[in-house]
Amino acid sequence: MSLLVKALSSSVGKKFVMGFTGLLLCGFLVAHLAGNLLLYVGPEAYNKYAHALHSQPALLFVAEFLLYALFVIHILLALRLTQENHAARGHRYALKRSKLDAAPHTTNSPVHPEAWMFTSGAIVLFFLIVHLLQFTWHKWPWFTNPPGEEPFSKATRILSDKFTAGVYLIGVIILGIHLLHGFASAFQSLGITHPKYAALIKWAGVIFACVIAIGFASFVFFAQMGPGLTAAH
């Protein structure tokens, strides 16, 4: 615990922990996508998978707790690092203005990668909350489910709704954009970087982001194709 506290006391340490939690969350995305691909196999396979996940409530509770902890740590570190970066840029800006008689727009670029990461991350967080309200925290009064509804029917019903489908598609597209920079950035934060492998890591991030975004988006189109396709399974 003391090592973690010491690491979080420095900017480099915060970036390391953020990169580590980011890669763990990427691993969750892979596992989640792999499980949901059973939608294409059919109702029996998907329902069996979903019921197996919930057959061990104690293990499921621990897994969900750890997953939520990863999200919270990642988000809090993103907030803290964004604040530190803004403060550092403001300090550098003030120094430059004191030395040069230049126009303000010549000192700093208005667009910074971390700014896009923070914005996309905020949108992904909103999408995640809506997603959990519909699929997991379904006891909320405005996200009720028919009694006895099977997981396959639930997933296709939710994703076949036009408004939900639109929110879901926007969410996974922004998630893909977030991963485009975040995947490679995580390796850099962990110190796993070298000029020889930089291009490989960058392209791996592009491929990973596209696979995740397209994979999850495909479930919307699957559900939108209607009962005829699902009945065929």
N, C-alpha and C positions, 0 to 999 in steps of 0.2 A: 504493500500500500504506500509506503514511504517513497518507493521508487516512482510510483505513478504520480504522487503529489509533486515530487521533484521535477519530473518530466513536464508536468503541466505548468510549472512556474516559468518556463521559458517559451519563446515563440517557436523555436525549433522542436521542442518537446510536444507542444500543442499540435503542430503540423504532423509530427510522427504518429501521435495517437489518432488524429483525425484521418490520416491516410490508412492506418491499420483498421479502424472501424469501418472506413469506406470500403475496403477490400472484403471485409467480413460481410457487409451488406450486399456487395456484389455476389458473393457466394450464395447468400439467401435468395437473391433474384434468380440465379441459375436453378436452384432447387425448386423454387416456387413455379418457375416457368416449366420445368420438367414435369412436375406433378400435374399442372393444368393442361399440359399437352394430351393428357388422357381424355380430355373432352372429345378429341378426334377419334379415340378408340371406341367410345360409346358410353351410354349411361351406366351399364353394369360395372365397367372398369373404373370409371370416375367415382361412382358412388362407393365402391369398395375401397378405393384410395382415401376418400374423404372420411369414411367411417373408421378406417384404420388409424388415421391421424387423431381422431377424437376418442379412440378406445382406451387411451392411457391419459386420463385427465391430469394426473400429477406431473407426468413428463411434459405434457402439452403446456401446462402452466409455467413450468421452469423455462421451456423453450421460448414461450411468448414473453416472459419477463426479461430474459436475456436479449431477445430481439428488440424489445421496447427500450431497454437500457442502451443498446448500441445506437438506436435512433436518437435518443435524448443526448447522449454524449457527443455524437456527431453534429447535431444541431447546435448545441451550446458552444462547442468549439468553433463552429462556423461563425456564430454570432461574435464570439470574442475575437477571433482572428480578423474578421471584417472591421471591427472597431479599431483594433490595433493598426491595421493597414491604412484606414482613413486618417487616424491620428498621425501616422508616420508620413503620409503623403502631404498632410496639412503642414507639418513641420518642414519638410523639404521645400514645399511651395513657398513658405514664408522666407526661408533662407535664400532661395533663388530670387525672390522679389527684392530682397534687401541688397543683392549684388548686381542685379541687372535692371536696366530701365526698359524692360520688355513688356509687351502686352500680356495680360493674364493667360490668354489662350495658347501662348507659345511655351508655357512652362510645363504643362502636364497634358497627357492625352486624356480626353473625357471618358474613354471607355477602357476598363480594366478587366482582365479575365475573371478575377475574383468577384467583381460586381455582377457579372453574368451568372457565375456559379451561385452567388447568394440569391439572386432573383429566381433562377430556375429551381434552386433548392426550396425556396419558399412556396413556389407553385406546386412542386412535387409533394411537399408536406400537406398542403390543402387537399390535393388529390388523394393522398394516403388516408387522411381523416375521413373523407367522404367514402372511400373504398371500404374502410373498416366499419363504418356505420352501416353500410349495406350488407357486407358479407360476414362480419364478425360480431359487431355490437348491435345486433338486429333487434334487441329488446327495446330500443328507442321507439317511441310511439309513431314517429313519421317514417320509420323503416321497418314495418312489420312484415312478417312472412306468413303465408298460409300454413296452418298446422299440419305437421307430417310431411312437409315438402322435402323431397330428396335433393341432395346437393347438385346433381346434374340439372334438374328442373329449375332449381333456384338460380344457378349461374346463368343459364340460357335466358331465363325470364328477366333477370336484372339487366343483362347486356343487350337484350332485344329492345329495351326501352330507349326511345330516340334521345331523350335528354341525357340519360345516364351514359349511353353510348358516346355521345359527343364529349361529355366530361372525361370519360375514360380514355378516349382517343387523344384528346388534348394532353391529358396527364401523362400517358406513356410516351408521347412525342417529346414533351418537355423533359421527361426522365431520360430519354435517349440523348437529348442535347446536354443535359447535366453530366451524363456518363462520358460524352465525347472528350471533355476536358478532365473530368474527375478521375477516370480510370488511370490515365497516364500520370496525372498529378499525384495520385496516391503512391505510385512507385517512386516518384521523385521525393516525396515527403519521407518515405522509408529509407531513402538513401540508395535505392536500387536503381541506379542510373549510370549510364556510360555512353559516350558518343557513338560507340560501335552498335549499341542496342537501342538507342533513342528512337530511331525510325521504326524499328520492329515493335516497340512498346506502343508508340503512337498509333500505328496501324492496327495493332491488336485491340486498342481502345476503340477505334472506329468500328471494327468488326463486332466487338462485344456490344457496343451501344446500339448498332443496327439490329443485331440478333435479338436483343432484349426488347427493343421498341417494336420491331415488326412482329416478334413472337407474341407479345401480349396484345398488340393491336389486332392480330388475326382472330382472336377469340370474339371480338365484337362482330366481325364480318361473318364468323361461323354462326353466332347467335342470330344475326340479322337475316340469315338465309332461311330461317323459319322452321316450323315443325316438320316439314317434309324431309329435311336433311337429317334432323335428329331422330326421326322415326325410323329412318333407314338403318340406323345402328341398332 
